[in-house]
């Protein structure tokens, strides 16, 4: 797992690329910045605040090995979208870029929990309305 050397919110002075969704962080918008060290290698991580929120909320669902990569985030969001946001969507995976705005709005209103099944080793996922709507 990478070591976090610095973490802060910044306002973009130019356009950047989100390390999670690969979308554009527009000049003038607030974003999350981190300086990381992994095995002696230094690198920067920049992401939309919404993508950071989604990553935090879906951490258990995506289940990254040692920190969430861009690919794990995108694959996890696509799976979550198909399972909970757009289950009846008739678009093929290659025709559809998952619905980040819909996922973000959904997770602001619902908690996502892993429920252990009776057999003791399998899990299912359940979304329940948040009790405290102070977002």
C-alpha positions in Angstrom: 0.0 0.0 0.0 1.4 3.4 -0.9 2.4 5.9 1.8 0.6 9.2 1.7 3.1 12.0 2.1 0.7 14.8 1.5 -3.0 15.2 1.1 -5.0 18.4 0.5 -7.8 20.0 -1.4 -6.7 22.3 -4.2 -8.3 24.5 -6.8 -7.2 23.7 -10.4 -5.1 26.4 -12.0 -5.3 24.4 -15.2 -7.1 21.3 -16.4 -6.0 18.0 -14.9 -6.9 14.4 -15.4 -8.8 12.6 -12.6 -6.7 9.6 -11.5 -9.9 7.6 -10.8 -12.3 8.2 -13.8 -9.8 9.6 -16.3 -12.1 12.6 -16.8 -11.1 16.2 -16.9 -10.8 18.2 -13.7 -11.7 21.6 -15.0 -9.7 24.8 -14.3 -11.2 26.6 -11.4 -12.8 23.6 -9.7 -11.8 22.1 -6.4 -10.2 18.7 -6.4 -8.4 16.3 -4.1 -4.6 16.1 -4.3 -2.2 13.6 -2.8 1.5 13.0 -3.1 2.3 9.3 -2.6 5.3 7.0 -2.3 5.2 3.4 -3.3 8.3 1.2 -3.2 10.6 4.3 -3.5 8.6 5.7 -6.4 6.9 9.1 -5.9 3.8 10.1 -7.7 0.8 12.5 -7.6 -2.9 11.5 -7.4 -5.5 14.0 -8.4 -9.2 13.3 -8.4 -12.6 14.8 -8.5 -14.1 15.2 -5.1 -17.1 13.2 -6.3 -14.8 10.3 -7.4 -13.1 10.4 -4.0 -16.5 10.1 -2.3 -17.5 7.2 -4.6 -14.2 5.4 -4.0 -14.6 5.7 -0.2 -18.2 4.6 -0.2 -17.5 1.6 -2.5 -14.2 0.5 -1.0 -15.5 -2.8 0.3 -17.5 -3.5 -2.8 -14.5 -2.9 -5.1 -12.2 -4.6 -2.6 -8.8 -3.2 -3.9 -5.6 -5.1 -3.0 -3.3 -2.3 -2.0 -5.0 1.0 -2.7 -7.5 1.6 -5.5 -6.2 1.9 -9.0 -7.9 3.7 -11.9 -8.9 0.3 -13.4 -10.3 -1.1 -10.2 -12.3 2.1 -9.6 -13.7 2.1 -13.2 -14.5 -1.6 -13.2 -16.1 -1.5 -9.8 -18.2 1.5 -10.7 -19.4 -0.2 -13.9 -20.3 -3.3 -11.9 -22.1 -1.3 -9.2 -24.0 0.7 -11.9 -25.2 -2.4 -13.6 -26.2 -4.0 -10.3 -27.9 -1.1 -8.5 -28.3 2.0 -10.7 -29.1 0.8 -14.3 -29.9 -2.9 -14.0 -32.2 -2.9 -17.0 -29.9 -0.9 -19.2 -29.7 -2.4 -22.6 -26.4 -0.8 -23.6 -23.4 -3.1 -24.0 -20.4 -2.5 -21.8 -18.3 -1.1 -24.6 -21.1 1.4 -25.5 -21.6 2.7 -22.0 -19.3 4.6 -19.7 -20.8 4.0 -16.2 -23.0 6.7 -14.7 -20.8 8.4 -12.2 -23.3 11.2 -11.6 -26.0 8.7 -10.8 -23.7 6.6 -8.6 -22.7 9.8 -6.7 -26.3 10.9 -6.2 -27.4 7.4 -5.1 -24.6 7.0 -2.5 -25.4 10.4 -1.0 -28.8 8.9 -0.1 -28.1 5.3 0.6 -25.6 3.3 2.7 -24.1 0.3 0.9 -23.6 -2.7 3.2 -22.2 -6.2 2.8 -24.4 -8.8 4.4 -23.0 -12.2 5.3 -25.2 -15.0 4.0 -26.3 -17.9 6.2 -23.7 -20.3 4.8 -21.0 -18.1 6.5 -18.7 -17.4 3.6 -20.8 -15.7 0.9 -21.8 -12.1 0.9 -24.6 -10.1 -0.7 -24.9 -6.4 -0.9 -27.8 -4.2 0.3 -28.6 -0.6 -0.1 -30.5 1.1 2.7 -31.6 4.7 3.0 -29.2 6.8 5.1 -30.6 7.8 8.5 -28.7 11.1 8.7 -29.2 13.2 5.6 -26.6 16.0 6.5 -24.9 16.0 3.1 
